[in-house]
Amino acid sequence: MALEALREHDSVQAIARRHELHPNQVSTWKRQLFEGLPEVFAGGAGRKLAKEHEAKVRDLHAKIGELTVERDFFGAGSSAEPGGAGADDRAGRTAESFKAVCAGGG
């Protein structure tokens, strides 16, 4: 029915009447078919883009996790808060000690 509507040999109303449907339903299917056509003809390109997007999201989630651990290790906030700015120096935490802990070197 959507293909019939897309071909426009008959009006949406005539197609809907012939198949005993509401014209809005036929129009909706026609629009959905028309909007989905580029994906049909993209073939592997659409799937490739989706896989690339998923890989990028995974990488970004990994980076967020890394930065969260780093922030928690060094502390965040004001110096009045435990683990806040200024506490880093008192605890002797440095980027080198962070990397050693992450590498399992204690």
CYANA upper distance limits for C-alpha pairs under 8 A (distance plus 0.5 A):
  1 MET  CA      5 ALA  CA      6.72
  1 MET  CA     15 ILE  CA      7.63
  1 MET  CA     26 VAL  CA      7.40
  1 MET  CA     29 TRP  CA      8.41
  1 MET  CA     30 LYS  CA      8.48
  2 ALA  CA      6 LEU  CA      6.55
  2 ALA  CA     26 VAL  CA      6.86
  2 ALA  CA     27 SER  CA      8.28
  2 ALA  CA     29 TRP  CA      5.83
  2 ALA  CA     30 LYS  CA      5.06
  2 ALA  CA     33 LEU  CA      7.22
  3 LEU  CA      7 ARG  CA      6.59
  3 LEU  CA     30 LYS  CA      7.54
  3 LEU  CA     33 LEU  CA      8.30
  4 GLU  CA      8 GLU  CA      6.97
  4 GLU  CA      9 HIS  CA      7.58
  4 GLU  CA     10 ASP  CA      7.94
  4 GLU  CA     15 ILE  CA      7.97
  5 ALA  CA      9 HIS  CA      7.94
  5 ALA  CA     10 ASP  CA      7.48
  5 ALA  CA     11 SER  CA      7.50
  5 ALA  CA     12 VAL  CA      6.37
  5 ALA  CA     15 ILE  CA      7.63
  5 ALA  CA     26 VAL  CA      7.73
  5 ALA  CA     27 SER  CA      8.07
  5 ALA  CA     30 LYS  CA      6.51
  6 LEU  CA     30 LYS  CA      6.43
  6 LEU  CA     34 PHE  CA      8.03
  8 GLU  CA     12 VAL  CA      8.39
 10 ASP  CA     14 ALA  CA      6.64
 10 ASP  CA     15 ILE  CA      7.03
 11 SER  CA     15 ILE  CA      6.85
 12 VAL  CA     16 ALA  CA      6.55
 12 VAL  CA     23 PRO  CA      6.52
 12 VAL  CA     26 VAL  CA      6.99
 12 VAL  CA     27 SER  CA      7.18
 13 GLN  CA     17 ARG  CA      6.56
 13 GLN  CA     23 PRO  CA      5.88
 14 ALA  CA     18 ARG  CA      6.60
 15 ILE  CA     19 HIS  CA      6.79
 15 ILE  CA     23 PRO  CA      8.36
 15 ILE  CA     26 VAL  CA      8.14
 16 ALA  CA     20 GLU  CA      6.18
 16 ALA  CA     21 LEU  CA      5.17
 16 ALA  CA     22 HIS  CA      6.24
 16 ALA  CA     23 PRO  CA      5.65
 16 ALA  CA     26 VAL  CA      6.80
 17 ARG  CA     21 LEU  CA      6.73
 17 ARG  CA     22 HIS  CA      8.08
 17 ARG  CA     23 PRO  CA      8.31
 21 LEU  CA     25 GLN  CA      7.35
 21 LEU  CA     26 VAL  CA      7.80
 22 HIS  CA     26 VAL  CA      7.39
 23 PRO  CA     27 SER  CA      6.68
 24 ASN  CA     28 THR  CA      6.56
 25 GLN  CA     29 TRP  CA      6.76
 26 VAL  CA     30 LYS  CA      6.59
 27 SER  CA     31 ARG  CA      6.66
 28 THR  CA     32 GLN  CA      6.65
 29 TRP  CA     33 LEU  CA      6.55
 30 LYS  CA     34 PHE  CA      6.65
 31 ARG  CA     35 GLU  CA      6.59
 32 GLN  CA     36 GLY  CA      6.56
 33 LEU  CA     37 LEU  CA      6.72
 36 GLY  CA     40 VAL  CA      7.27
 37 LEU  CA     41 PHE  CA      7.00
 38 PRO  CA     42 ALA  CA      6.45
 39 GLU  CA     43 GLY  CA      7.34
 39 GLU  CA     46 GLY  CA      6.88
 42 ALA  CA     46 GLY  CA      6.15
 43 GLY  CA     47 ARG  CA      7.85
 44 GLY  CA     48 LYS  CA      6.47
 45 ALA  CA     49 LEU  CA      6.69
 46 GLY  CA     50 ALA  CA      6.75
 47 ARG  CA     51 LYS  CA      6.68
 48 LYS  CA     52 GLU  CA      6.66
 49 LEU  CA     53 HIS  CA      6.57
 50 ALA  CA     54 GLU  CA      6.69
 51 LYS  CA     55 ALA  CA      6.66
 52 GLU  CA     56 LYS  CA      6.68
 53 HIS  CA     57 VAL  CA      6.70
 54 GLU  CA     58 ARG  CA      6.72
 55 ALA  CA     59 ASP  CA      6.72
 56 LYS  CA     60 LEU  CA      6.63
 57 VAL  CA     61 HIS  CA      6.61
 58 ARG  CA     62 ALA  CA      6.70
 59 ASP  CA     63 LYS  CA      6.73
 60 LEU  CA     64 ILE  CA      6.62
 61 HIS  CA     65 GLY  CA      6.73
 62 ALA  CA     66 GLU  CA      6.71
 63 LYS  CA     67 LEU  CA      6.61
 64 ILE  CA     68 THR  CA      6.54
 65 GLY  CA     69 VAL  CA      6.74
 66 GLU  CA     70 GLU  CA      6.69
 67 LEU  CA     71 ARG  CA      6.48
 68 THR  CA     72 ASP  CA      6.59
 69 VAL  CA     73 PHE  CA      6.51
 70 GLU  CA     74 PHE  CA      6.71
 70 GLU  CA     98 PHE  CA      8.09
 71 ARG  CA     75 GLY  CA      6.07
 71 ARG  CA     76 ALA  CA      6.85
 72 ASP  CA     76 ALA  CA      7.54
 73 PHE  CA     98 PHE  CA      7.83
 74 PHE  CA     83 GLY  CA      7.74
 74 PHE  CA     88 ASP  CA      6.46
 74 PHE  CA     93 ARG  CA      7.31
 75 GLY  CA     83 GLY  CA      5.10
 75 GLY  CA     84 GLY  CA      5.63
 75 GLY  CA     85 ALA  CA      7.28
 75 GLY  CA     87 ALA  CA      8.14
 75 GLY  CA     88 ASP  CA      7.49
 76 ALA  CA     83 GLY  CA      7.00
 76 ALA  CA     84 GLY  CA      5.24
 76 ALA  CA     85 ALA  CA      6.57
 77 GLY  CA     81 GLU  CA      7.03
 77 GLY  CA     83 GLY  CA      8.21
 77 GLY  CA     84 GLY  CA      5.11
 77 GLY  CA     85 ALA  CA      6.39
 78 SER  CA     84 GLY  CA      5.42
 78 SER  CA     85 ALA  CA      5.70
 78 SER  CA     86 GLY  CA      8.32
 79 SER  CA     83 GLY  CA      8.05
 79 SER  CA     84 GLY  CA      5.14
 79 SER  CA     85 ALA  CA      4.97
 79 SER  CA     86 GLY  CA      5.63
 79 SER  CA     87 ALA  CA      6.91
 80 ALA  CA     84 GLY  CA      7.16
 81 GLU  CA     85 ALA  CA      8.45
 82 PRO  CA     87 ALA  CA      7.67
 83 GLY  CA     87 ALA  CA      5.85
 83 GLY  CA     88 ASP  CA      7.44
 84 GLY  CA     88 ASP  CA      7.81
 86 GLY  CA     90 ARG  CA      7.38
 87 ALA  CA     91 ALA  CA      6.59
 88 ASP  CA     92 GLY  CA      6.68
 88 ASP  CA     93 ARG  CA      5.97
 88 ASP  CA     94 THR  CA      8.21
 89 ASP  CA     93 ARG  CA      6.88
 93 ARG  CA     97 SER  CA      6.59
 93 ARG  CA     98 PHE  CA      7.60
 94 THR  CA     98 PHE  CA      6.76
 95 ALA  CA     99 LYS  CA      6.70
 96 GLU  CA    100 ALA  CA      6.68
 97 SER  CA    101 VAL  CA      6.69
 97 SER  CA    106 GLY  CA      8.42
 98 PHE  CA    102 CYS  CA      6.72
 99 LYS  CA    103 ALA  CA      6.52
100 ALA  CA    104 GLY  CA      6.66
100 ALA  CA    105 GLY  CA      5.30
100 ALA  CA    106 GLY  CA      6.48
101 VAL  CA    105 GLY  CA      5.90
101 VAL  CA    106 GLY  CA      5.21
